[in-house]
Every structure is written in structure tokens, then in C-alpha cells.
Amino acid sequence: MPKSQEIVLAEPRGFCAGVDRAIEIVERALTKFGRPIYVRHEIVHNTYVVNDLKAKGAIFIEELSDVPAGATLVFSAHGVSKAIQDEAKQRGFNIFDATCPLVTKVHVEVAKLHREGFEFIMIGHKGHPEVEGTMGQLDRGIHLVEDVEDVARVSPAQTAKLAVVTQTTLSVDDAAEILAAVKRRFPNVREPKQQDICYATQNRQDAVKVLAPNVDVMVVVGSLSSSNSNRLREVAQRLGTDAYMVDSPDDLKPEWFAGKSRVGLTAGASAPEILVTQVIERLRALGAVSVRSMPGVLETVHFPLPMGLGDKSMQAAG
Ligand code: SF4
């Protein structure tokens, strides 16, 4: 490792407003109702966060049949289908919905346009819980496309009333390419007024686009299951920069940094800053001598907590 190696931090990076809110919902539910609190699916896709909440008394489940009667249940930030919402209500759980308000916005749009007779093309990754939740807002009439090839294959029952929605954490560039293919095939397709890819995904990808060409290697802190973290690694790699994703500082390999003088460091929207700090410490132990932040967008978005869990500073922004 060169003697003068520096670490350059991406701005913004790490937690977004939806992740902050989701974690706070579980923590406040634990304080108010005591352990255990049941959480459907990982509250956010991060191993550290999930293990921390497990230690505090959260139990993560996938099936509602694993939740005992009378329990408090939190839906994860990714959102859930109507079927799961209905089943949870029917079983009488004390429910708190940690679905990110930007995902809920997509659900509301889907429900509204469905009432007006629209069918949907959803751009997203098959099997991701957000996609399952959004597609599960309807019984039928919502078709998933994962890439440009899928656009040629999709077969809506009618095309007069067709709308497009997207997963919030996609690659901005990939989504634009797929959307262009959708518009070529279905010129009348209705687009969302404001794009569904969220501000946090956009800002973190924009920061990597600025940073990656100016460093020798990029490290992305994030868990393998985290969609937006994977996209950050891809953005850097597409710009020709070696990029690695790490779930913890133990994943760092000294050979990634051999002969490199600048290391770019960012974190997905579900990765806590404590892991960034630990990665910096590890890189220092490997020989990095300085740390600086790149200039970047200041995020001020904040979402209110659900009723019943109190809120300190309730101003929803952005
Ligand atoms: Fe919400 Fe975007 Fe954060 Fe997902 S990444 S929780 S959509 S703000």
C-alpha cells in the first residue's frame, strides 16, 4: 500500500430517511411494548442492523403463521402485499407499518390507477420483497419486467390504459433504458409524475458517479441482499473502477488496496455509519493515512413515525 494512501468518503452515503424511520419504529415498539416484537422480513437489508435489533428483542419472521396471537408486528421498510396486510389485520396483531413512505406512495398510485382501469408494467427485480409488496397490491394486471428483453415478452390484456411503476432502489441508468424500451413498445404508457426511484438511491448513485472516476478502488458498505448497495458497486464498476461490497470490516482484503493511492468509500441506504467508521479504522490499520469527504448533496428528508409510537420533531419533508 502506498505511504500516502487516502480515503475519500462519498456524500451522501448510508442511512436514508426511510431506513432511519423503520429502525426507530422497531426500537420504539420494543420500548413501549417490551420484547419480543415480531418483524416481517429483515426490517432493512443489513446484517448489522438486524443482529442489533435481534439482541434488543426483535424476532424476524417471513410467515405470519410464526407470529403468536396478540403479538406486536412490524412490517419491514420494503412494504407488504394486500394479502399480508389483510391476514395480519384479521389475526388481530398490534400492527406498525414501517413501509417507507416512498414505497407506500407507489402502492397508493397503483391502487388509484387500478380503480381507473389501468394495467401496470413494473420495472424491478423478481423476488425482491418491495416488488412482491407492490405487485401484491393487485390480484392481477401488474406485469414485472427485469430488463429490456422482458419488455418484448410482456403481454398486457389491453394497452389503452397502461402505466409504469418502478422499484425504488434500481440503477437509475438501467431503469431509464428499460423505460425507454417500454415507451417504444407502448407509446401511450403513463409514467409516474415523479419518478419512483427514490431520492436516496439517486443521490448515492450520483455521488459514486462523481467519486469513482477519481479513485483507484471503491468500497461499498452494504449487505449482499441490499438492492441499492449492489447498484452502487455496479455504478462504480461500470465506470471502470474496481469496486467491492463489504458487510463488515472483516470482509476487506489487503490485496484490493495494494499499490492504490486513493480509496473511495460509500455505504448503501441500509448500512449504518458505525460500519463505515470500522472500515476506516481497518483501512488505517492497513496503511491509509488520511480521510476526507467529497462535497455532496445535503439530505434533509425526514418521515414521521406512525400514530401510537410518538414522534419528536414531526416535520415530513421531501
Ligand atoms: Fe425509502 Fe429510498 Fe430509503 Fe428505500 S432507499 S427506505 S425507498 S428512502
Residues whose N, C-alpha, C, O or C-beta is under 5 A from the ligand:
A	BS01	SF4	C16 A17 G18 V19 A77 C100 L102 V103 T168 C198 A200 T201 A269
